[in-house]
Amino acid sequence: MREQRAGMKPARPEDGVPAAGILLRAAADAVREQAAALAGADRTESIRALDALVTAVETGAELEVRFADAPLYRKLLNALRAELIADWQRRGDADAAVDALRAIDGIERVSAGLEQRYPPLVNIPSGVDFVAGVAHDLRSPLTSILFLAETLLAGQSGEVNEVQRRQLGIIYGAALGLVSVASDIIELVRGGEGLTELRPSMFSVTEVLQSVHDIVRPMAEEKGLGVHLFPPAEDLRVGYPLALSRVLLNLTTNGLKATDSGFVEIAVRSVGDARTEFSVRDTGRGYGPEALDNLYEPFKRSRDGKKYGFSGAGLGLAISRKLVVAMGSWLEAETRPGWGTRFYFSLDLPVAPRP
């Protein structure tokens, strides 16, 4: 667990409001400040919709939404979820994890009801919408497993011996992989091209790298692999930290899956005044030249050309490429058998002024 930031206090019940409700309202306040930036909706309509969502999450009431408004509500739910996750990552304590999970459970319930009434129209192979629904139902309990496994690994429920630590690492790695696949499926069905963050913000590149490292550490330890971080000299930047974290987490998780010995390296270096290159390299088996043509395909036909299947690495890579494009860049790869694989992209991240 990362140390709690100075001045950041855990949420506590106030005036009879549960801690999860306090976190939810804080997330709503953050989204409300950016409501005017939501595409296709004015500020008044966005705030009205946001208030209705918060009430539905807190009380369990059913949302009354017009079909034409469903996309706006989906954007707001995604923004609320992203703010809650970011707030939990900033706090970094067990109480915040449990409270955030309760609030996210409420958001997932409202989101599931919205998807059931107004399923998004998608042009993808038959049956994927059903798989997306299953993935949506799986994500919340899998997230609970991640939180609980991390709490146990940290020794907050008592001393953990080495055998138990290894077993918890296996549980954590398996749950992390399933959560990533579930999230990728849901995001692909919803489009996956947009950014959850409505505008750039100041962030620490080192904290983003450390967050990814903390999440994959149990998985790496279970396989006996190293995860090496190389942050840039100028740490504070302006950009889209949640999207960047998602891309780096996907690439790092894929690298760990493909590597049996050695390490995965996350490196950041300046290539211009504001241009910054991110790369994730593994020492795994690598791919042949023929694999690069369809490396980012989320669906692959069977040999008879009649059936589709999910690509183990391609689904996460497809979402990662979409997010990188949304941030104004392009995801590249270099690979060869026996050497491993290196994914890289460059972003314009202006250096932020020191607070």
HUQUIGI-V511308 format. One line per field, one symbol per residue. phi: phi as a letter, one per 40 degrees, with the letter a starting at -180 (. if undefined). psi: psi as a letter, one per 30 degrees, with the letter a starting at -180 (. if undefined). burial: b if it has 9 or more other ideal C-beta (glycine too) atoms within 8 Angstrom, else e. A space follows every 10 residues. Layout:
BEGIN
phi: ???
psi: ???
burial: ???
END
This chain:
BEGIN
phi: .cccccgcbc cbdbfgcddc cccccccccc cccbdccccg accccccccc ccccccccbg cccbbcdccd dccccccccc cccccccccc cgbccccccc ccccdccccc cccccccbcc cbbbddgccc cccccccccc cccccccccc ccccgcbhcb cccccccccc cccccccccc cccccccccc hgccccccac acaccccccc ccccccddcc cccgbcbbbb ccccccbbab cccccccccc ccccccccbb ahabbbbbac bidbcbcbab bbbccgbcdc cccbcbccbb ccccgbbbac cdcccccccc cccccccgaa cbabaadgbh bbbaabbcbd ccccc
psi: klkkkkfjkl kkkkhgklee eeeeeeeeee eefgeffkkg kleeeeeeee eeeeeeeefg lkkjkleffe eeeeeeeeee eeeeeeeeee egleeeeeee eeeeeeeeee eeeeeeeikk kkilkkfeee eeeeeeffee eeeeeeeeee eeefgfglkk leeeeeeeee eeeeeeeeee eeeeeeeeef efflkekfll lklkeeeeee eeeeefeeee eefhlkjkki llejeklkbi eeeeeeeeee eeeeeeefkf kblkkjkkkk gaefkkkkkj klhaflllef ffegegjfkk llffgflllk keeeeeeeee eeeeefggak klkklkkfea kjkllkkjjk kkkk.
burial: ebebeeeeeb beeeeeeebb bbbbbbbbeb bbebbeebee beeebbbebb bbbbbbbbee eebebeeebb ebbbbbbbbb bbbbbbbbbe bbbbbbbbbb bbbbbbbbbb bbbbbeeeeb eeeeeeebbe bbbebbebbb ebbbbbbebb bbbeeeeeeb eeebbbebbb bbbebbbbbb bbbbbbbbbe ebeebbbeee bebebbbbbb bbbbebbbbb bbbebebebe ebeebbbbbb bbbbbbbbbb bbbbbbbbbe ebbbbbbbeb eeeebbbbbb bbbbbbbeee beeebbbbbb bbeeeeeeeb bebbbbbbbb bbbbbbbebe bebebeeeeb bbbbbbbebe bbeee
END
